[in-house]
Amino acid sequence: MKKSLVKRILSPMAVWSGKHILRYLPDAVYIKAYYFYRLGKRLNLKNPVTFNEKLNWLKLNYRNPICSRLVDKYDVKQHVSETIGEKYVIANLGVWDSFDDIDFSKLPNQFVLKCTHDSGSVIVCKDKKDLDYGLIKKKLNNTLAENYYIWSREWPYKNVKPRIIAEQYIEEESGQLVDYKFFCFGGEVKFIHVDHDRFTNHKRNLYTPDWEYMPIAFTYPTDDNNIIPRPQNLDKMLDLANILSGDFPFVRVDLYSVDDRVFFGEFTFFPDGGLGKFVPEKSNCEIGSWLQLPSKPIYH
């Protein structure tokens, strides 16, 4: 099938609308077609080599049900508390099935809202008087109606119950909050990435566990002029990420370093949906070599 035809069939609007016939395709068929649409190459599932290929193999062949619990923004907190301790968990302020159930008068002046079943529906409130409640309601209601699994078939999200949670607002002394994303292979951190200017001019830098800059672009351009200093709690974060990731062939563990404390962010099993673009491309193969796939499919 020509790429131009695939693009017409797999237009983002059609995929997100939920009305397209491809919504009903089996996972394997859809994943191969969407991979070709996004990256312009065929997906090798018989002998996966690159990081992207192996992530997509895991989508189809690694179905450990605990993964669904761990991508649930509410349920994951109990798991993290039991694994590394409650002090690393950002406190919940409430959980609701719909926006209309939220009593904002009972929330503090600063808080964070997010949905439990997706990635990206985060609303940061630094002052309640500045909130546009109508806009927030529209955004969260639209997210509650979506199944995040559909667009790239990340199966852990398929049966997560859509809810809204409010969390305690946290920030560093500088007023910023850096999200450190630890890429863990078989329980060992191999690299970390940090995003910059996500909503204006998105850049992404990669670092080794020793905090050496890696000249690799992963989906977004690098920013050589914005090399952030080694975080104060890096050694602690590395230890925690290794512990949290120990049971999985691959998982990304997101952590925050706030003054002398570390907080858990989330688990991600398929970064960029297994569709990230690497420059140079050979780094896709090198990173892929770190991911040791199970010898046979795992379905629990």
ZATIDREN-830164 format. One record per residue (C-alpha): x, y, z; residue number from 1. Coordinates in Angstrom, 1 decimal, always signed. Layout:
ZATIDREN-830164
<rec <X; Y; Z>; NUM>
...
***
This chain:
ZATIDREN-830164
<rec <+0.0; +0.0; +0.0>; 1>
<rec <+1.4; +3.4; -1.0>; 2>
<rec <+2.2; +5.8; +1.9>; 3>
<rec <+0.0; +8.5; +0.4>; 4>
<rec <-3.0; +6.2; +0.5>; 5>
<rec <-2.2; +5.1; +4.1>; 6>
<rec <-2.0; +8.8; +5.1>; 7>
<rec <-5.5; +9.5; +3.7>; 8>
<rec <-6.9; +6.5; +5.5>; 9>
<rec <-5.1; +7.1; +8.7>; 10>
<rec <-5.6; +10.9; +9.0>; 11>
<rec <-5.3; +12.0; +12.6>; 12>
<rec <-8.8; +13.5; +12.5>; 13>
<rec <-10.3; +10.2; +11.5>; 14>
<rec <-8.3; +8.3; +14.1>; 15>
<rec <-9.3; +10.7; +17.0>; 16>
<rec <-12.9; +11.0; +15.9>; 17>
<rec <-13.4; +7.3; +16.8>; 18>
<rec <-15.7; +6.9; +13.8>; 19>
<rec <-13.2; +5.6; +11.4>; 20>
<rec <-13.3; +2.0; +10.4>; 21>
<rec <-9.7; +1.5; +11.4>; 22>
<rec <-10.9; +1.8; +15.0>; 23>
<rec <-12.2; -1.7; +14.7>; 24>
<rec <-9.1; -3.3; +13.1>; 25>
<rec <-7.2; -5.9; +15.2>; 26>
<rec <-4.3; -4.5; +17.1>; 27>
<rec <-1.6; -6.1; +15.0>; 28>
<rec <-3.1; -4.8; +11.7>; 29>
<rec <-3.6; -1.3; +13.0>; 30>
<rec <-0.2; -1.1; +14.7>; 31>
<rec <+1.6; -2.0; +11.4>; 32>
<rec <-0.4; +0.4; +9.4>; 33>
<rec <-0.1; +3.3; +11.8>; 34>
<rec <+3.7; +2.7; +12.2>; 35>
<rec <+4.0; +2.9; +8.4>; 36>
<rec <+1.9; +6.1; +8.3>; 37>
<rec <+4.0; +7.8; +11.0>; 38>
<rec <+7.5; +6.6; +10.2>; 39>
<rec <+7.3; +5.7; +6.5>; 40>
<rec <+8.7; +2.2; +7.0>; 41>
<rec <+7.4; -1.3; +7.6>; 42>
<rec <+7.3; -2.6; +11.1>; 43>
<rec <+9.5; -5.6; +11.7>; 44>
<rec <+7.8; -7.7; +14.4>; 45>
<rec <+9.4; -11.0; +13.4>; 46>
<rec <+12.9; -9.9; +14.3>; 47>
<rec <+12.6; -6.5; +16.0>; 48>
<rec <+15.9; -4.6; +16.4>; 49>
<rec <+15.2; -0.9; +17.0>; 50>
<rec <+13.7; +0.6; +20.2>; 51>
<rec <+10.5; +1.5; +18.3>; 52>
<rec <+10.2; -2.0; +16.8>; 53>
<rec <+10.6; -3.6; +20.2>; 54>
<rec <+8.1; -1.3; +21.9>; 55>
<rec <+5.5; -2.3; +19.3>; 56>
<rec <+6.4; -5.9; +19.8>; 57>
<rec <+5.7; -5.5; +23.5>; 58>
<rec <+2.3; -3.9; +22.8>; 59>
<rec <+1.2; -7.1; +21.1>; 60>
<rec <+3.1; -9.7; +23.2>; 61>
<rec <+3.6; -8.4; +26.7>; 62>
<rec <+0.2; -8.2; +28.4>; 63>
<rec <+1.0; -8.1; +32.1>; 64>
<rec <-2.2; -6.8; +33.7>; 65>
<rec <-0.4; -4.9; +36.4>; 66>
<rec <+0.6; -2.4; +33.7>; 67>
<rec <-3.1; -1.2; +33.5>; 68>
<rec <-3.0; -0.5; +37.2>; 69>
<rec <+0.3; +1.4; +36.8>; 70>
<rec <-0.8; +3.7; +34.1>; 71>
<rec <-3.9; +4.6; +36.1>; 72>
<rec <-2.9; +8.0; +37.7>; 73>
<rec <-5.0; +7.2; +40.8>; 74>
<rec <-4.4; +3.5; +41.4>; 75>
<rec <-0.6; +3.7; +40.7>; 76>
<rec <-0.1; +5.7; +43.9>; 77>
<rec <-0.9; +2.7; +46.1>; 78>
<rec <+1.6; +0.6; +44.2>; 79>
<rec <+4.3; +3.2; +44.5>; 80>
<rec <+3.6; +3.7; +48.2>; 81>
<rec <+4.0; -0.1; +48.8>; 82>
<rec <+7.1; -0.3; +46.7>; 83>
<rec <+9.2; +2.7; +47.7>; 84>
<rec <+7.2; +4.5; +50.4>; 85>
<rec <+4.3; +7.0; +50.7>; 86>
<rec <+6.7; +9.9; +51.1>; 87>
<rec <+7.5; +9.8; +47.4>; 88>
<rec <+3.8; +10.1; +46.3>; 89>
<rec <+2.2; +13.4; +45.6>; 90>
<rec <-0.9; +13.7; +47.8>; 91>
<rec <-4.3; +13.3; +46.3>; 92>
<rec <-6.9; +16.0; +47.1>; 93>
<rec <-9.9; +14.3; +45.5>; 94>
<rec <-11.1; +11.9; +42.8>; 95>
<rec <-14.3; +12.3; +40.8>; 96>
<rec <-16.2; +10.5; +37.9>; 97>
<rec <-17.2; +13.8; +36.3>; 98>
<rec <-16.2; +17.5; +36.3>; 99>
<rec <-19.6; +18.5; +37.8>; 100>
<rec <-18.8; +16.5; +40.9>; 101>
<rec <-15.8; +18.7; +41.8>; 102>
<rec <-16.4; +21.2; +44.6>; 103>
<rec <-13.7; +23.8; +43.9>; 104>
<rec <-14.5; +25.6; +47.1>; 105>
<rec <-13.0; +22.7; +49.0>; 106>
<rec <-9.7; +22.7; +47.0>; 107>
<rec <-6.8; +24.9; +48.1>; 108>
<rec <-5.8; +27.9; +46.0>; 109>
<rec <-3.1; +25.9; +44.2>; 110>
<rec <-3.6; +22.3; +42.8>; 111>
<rec <-3.2; +20.1; +39.8>; 112>
<rec <-6.1; +18.4; +37.9>; 113>
<rec <-5.6; +15.5; +35.6>; 114>
<rec <-7.5; +12.5; +34.2>; 115>
<rec <-6.6; +9.0; +35.3>; 116>
<rec <-6.7; +7.2; +32.0>; 117>
<rec <-4.6; +9.2; +29.5>; 118>
<rec <-1.4; +11.2; +29.1>; 119>
<rec <-1.3; +14.9; +28.9>; 120>
<rec <-4.6; +16.2; +30.3>; 121>
<rec <-2.9; +18.2; +33.1>; 122>
<rec <-4.3; +21.5; +34.3>; 123>
<rec <-2.0; +23.4; +36.7>; 124>
<rec <-3.8; +25.9; +39.0>; 125>
<rec <-1.5; +28.4; +40.7>; 126>
<rec <-4.4; +30.7; +41.7>; 127>
<rec <-8.1; +29.8; +41.6>; 128>
<rec <-9.1; +33.3; +40.7>; 129>
<rec <-7.4; +32.9; +37.3>; 130>
<rec <-9.2; +29.7; +36.4>; 131>
<rec <-11.4; +29.6; +33.3>; 132>
<rec <-13.9; +26.9; +34.6>; 133>
<rec <-15.7; +26.7; +31.3>; 134>
<rec <-12.5; +26.0; +29.4>; 135>
<rec <-11.4; +23.4; +32.0>; 136>
<rec <-14.7; +21.7; +31.9>; 137>
<rec <-14.6; +21.4; +28.1>; 138>
<rec <-11.1; +20.0; +28.1>; 139>
<rec <-11.6; +17.5; +30.9>; 140>
<rec <-15.0; +16.3; +29.6>; 141>
<rec <-13.5; +15.8; +26.1>; 142>
<rec <-10.7; +13.8; +27.7>; 143>
<rec <-13.1; +11.7; +29.8>; 144>
<rec <-14.9; +10.7; +26.6>; 145>
<rec <-11.7; +9.5; +24.9>; 146>
<rec <-10.1; +6.0; +25.1>; 147>
<rec <-6.3; +6.8; +25.0>; 148>
<rec <-5.7; +3.2; +23.8>; 149>
<rec <-7.3; +3.8; +20.4>; 150>
<rec <-4.7; +6.0; +18.6>; 151>
<rec <-1.5; +3.9; +19.1>; 152>
<rec <-3.0; +0.7; +20.7>; 153>
<rec <-1.2; +1.1; +24.0>; 154>
<rec <-3.2; -1.7; +25.6>; 155>
<rec <-2.6; -0.8; +29.3>; 156>
<rec <-4.9; +2.2; +28.9>; 157>
<rec <-7.8; +0.3; +27.3>; 158>
<rec <-9.7; -0.5; +30.5>; 159>
<rec <-8.6; +2.2; +32.8>; 160>
<rec <-11.6; +3.9; +34.4>; 161>
<rec <-11.8; +7.5; +33.3>; 162>
<rec <-11.8; +9.8; +36.3>; 163>
<rec <-10.5; +13.2; +37.4>; 164>
<rec <-8.1; +13.6; +40.2>; 165>
<rec <-6.7; +16.7; +42.0>; 166>
<rec <-3.2; +16.6; +43.4>; 167>
<rec <-1.2; +18.8; +45.7>; 168>
<rec <+0.7; +21.5; +43.8>; 169>
<rec <+4.4; +21.2; +44.1>; 170>
<rec <+7.3; +23.3; +42.7>; 171>
<rec <+11.0; +23.9; +43.2>; 172>
<rec <+12.3; +26.9; +45.1>; 173>
<rec <+12.9; +28.6; +41.7>; 174>
<rec <+9.2; +28.3; +41.0>; 175>
<rec <+9.8; +25.7; +38.2>; 176>
<rec <+9.1; +22.0; +38.2>; 177>
<rec <+11.4; +19.8; +36.0>; 178>
<rec <+10.1; +16.4; +35.0>; 179>
<rec <+12.9; +13.9; +34.8>; 180>
<rec <+12.1; +10.9; +32.6>; 181>
<rec <+14.2; +7.8; +33.4>; 182>
<rec <+14.3; +5.1; +30.7>; 183>
<rec <+14.7; +1.8; +32.5>; 184>
<rec <+15.7; -1.5; +30.8>; 185>
<rec <+15.3; -4.6; +32.9>; 186>
<rec <+15.5; -2.5; +36.1>; 187>
<rec <+18.5; -0.4; +35.1>; 188>
<rec <+18.3; +3.3; +34.1>; 189>
<rec <+20.2; +3.8; +30.8>; 190>
<rec <+19.3; +7.4; +30.0>; 191>
<rec <+17.1; +10.3; +31.1>; 192>
<rec <+15.4; +12.9; +29.1>; 193>
<rec <+14.2; +16.4; +30.0>; 194>
<rec <+11.8; +18.5; +27.9>; 195>
<rec <+12.1; +22.3; +27.5>; 196>
<rec <+9.4; +24.8; +26.4>; 197>
<rec <+6.8; +22.1; +25.7>; 198>
<rec <+4.1; +24.5; +24.7>; 199>
<rec <+6.1; +27.0; +22.7>; 200>
<rec <+9.2; +25.6; +21.0>; 201>
<rec <+9.5; +22.0; +22.3>; 202>
<rec <+13.0; +20.8; +22.8>; 203>
<rec <+14.3; +17.6; +24.4>; 204>
<rec <+17.7; +16.8; +25.8>; 205>
<rec <+19.0; +13.3; +26.7>; 206>
<rec <+21.5; +12.6; +29.5>; 207>
<rec <+23.4; +9.5; +30.7>; 208>
<rec <+22.9; +8.3; +34.3>; 209>
<rec <+26.2; +10.2; +35.1>; 210>
<rec <+24.5; +13.3; +33.7>; 211>
<rec <+26.5; +13.6; +30.5>; 212>
<rec <+24.7; +15.2; +27.6>; 213>
<rec <+23.9; +12.8; +24.8>; 214>
<rec <+23.8; +14.4; +21.3>; 215>
<rec <+20.7; +12.5; +20.3>; 216>
<rec <+17.4; +14.0; +19.1>; 217>
<rec <+14.4; +11.9; +20.2>; 218>
<rec <+11.1; +13.1; +18.5>; 219>
<rec <+12.0; +16.8; +19.3>; 220>
<rec <+15.2; +18.8; +18.5>; 221>
<rec <+17.9; +19.0; +21.1>; 222>
<rec <+18.8; +22.3; +22.8>; 223>
<rec <+22.5; +22.6; +23.1>; 224>
<rec <+22.2; +26.0; +24.7>; 225>
<rec <+20.0; +24.8; +27.6>; 226>
<rec <+22.0; +22.1; +29.3>; 227>
<rec <+20.5; +21.9; +32.8>; 228>
<rec <+22.7; +21.2; +35.8>; 229>
<rec <+22.9; +17.8; +37.4>; 230>
<rec <+19.8; +17.6; +39.7>; 231>
<rec <+20.5; +17.6; +43.4>; 232>
<rec <+18.7; +14.3; +44.0>; 233>
<rec <+20.0; +12.4; +40.9>; 234>
<rec <+21.5; +9.5; +42.8>; 235>
<rec <+18.3; +9.0; +44.8>; 236>
<rec <+16.2; +9.2; +41.7>; 237>
<rec <+18.3; +6.7; +39.9>; 238>
<rec <+18.0; +4.3; +42.9>; 239>
<rec <+14.2; +4.7; +43.0>; 240>
<rec <+13.7; +4.4; +39.2>; 241>
<rec <+15.7; +1.1; +39.3>; 242>
<rec <+13.6; -0.3; +42.1>; 243>
<rec <+10.3; +0.8; +40.4>; 244>
<rec <+11.2; -0.6; +37.0>; 245>
<rec <+12.7; -3.9; +38.1>; 246>
<rec <+9.9; -6.2; +37.1>; 247>
<rec <+9.6; -5.0; +33.5>; 248>
<rec <+11.6; -5.4; +30.3>; 249>
<rec <+11.2; -1.7; +29.8>; 250>
<rec <+9.4; +1.2; +31.4>; 251>
<rec <+9.9; +4.9; +31.7>; 252>
<rec <+9.7; +6.2; +35.2>; 253>
<rec <+9.0; +10.0; +35.7>; 254>
<rec <+10.3; +11.7; +38.8>; 255>
<rec <+10.5; +15.2; +40.2>; 256>
<rec <+13.3; +16.6; +42.3>; 257>
<rec <+11.9; +19.3; +44.7>; 258>
<rec <+14.6; +20.8; +46.9>; 259>
<rec <+15.7; +17.8; +49.1>; 260>
<rec <+12.7; +15.6; +48.2>; 261>
<rec <+11.8; +13.3; +45.3>; 262>
<rec <+8.3; +12.7; +44.0>; 263>
<rec <+6.9; +10.0; +41.6>; 264>
<rec <+5.2; +11.3; +38.5>; 265>
<rec <+4.1; +8.4; +36.3>; 266>
<rec <+4.9; +5.1; +34.5>; 267>
<rec <+5.0; +5.1; +30.7>; 268>
<rec <+5.5; +1.7; +28.9>; 269>
<rec <+5.5; +3.0; +25.3>; 270>
<rec <+7.2; +6.5; +25.1>; 271>
<rec <+5.9; +8.4; +22.1>; 272>
<rec <+3.7; +5.4; +21.3>; 273>
<rec <+6.7; +3.5; +20.0>; 274>
<rec <+6.8; +6.0; +17.2>; 275>
<rec <+9.6; +8.3; +18.2>; 276>
<rec <+12.0; +9.7; +15.6>; 277>
<rec <+15.7; +9.5; +16.3>; 278>
<rec <+18.6; +11.6; +15.0>; 279>
<rec <+20.9; +10.0; +14.2>; 280>
<rec <+18.8; +7.0; +13.3>; 281>
<rec <+21.5; +4.5; +14.4>; 282>
<rec <+20.7; +5.5; +18.0>; 283>
<rec <+17.3; +3.8; +17.6>; 284>
<rec <+19.2; +0.6; +17.1>; 285>
<rec <+21.7; +1.2; +19.9>; 286>
<rec <+18.9; +1.9; +22.4>; 287>
<rec <+17.0; -1.0; +21.0>; 288>
<rec <+19.9; -3.3; +21.9>; 289>
<rec <+19.3; -2.5; +25.6>; 290>
<rec <+15.8; -3.8; +25.5>; 291>
<rec <+15.8; -7.6; +26.0>; 292>
<rec <+12.4; -9.0; +25.0>; 293>
<rec <+10.9; -12.0; +26.7>; 294>
<rec <+11.7; -15.2; +24.9>; 295>
<rec <+8.0; -15.8; +24.4>; 296>
<rec <+4.8; -13.7; +24.6>; 297>
<rec <+3.5; -13.1; +28.1>; 298>
<rec <-0.3; -13.0; +28.7>; 299>
<rec <-1.4; -13.2; +32.3>; 300>
***
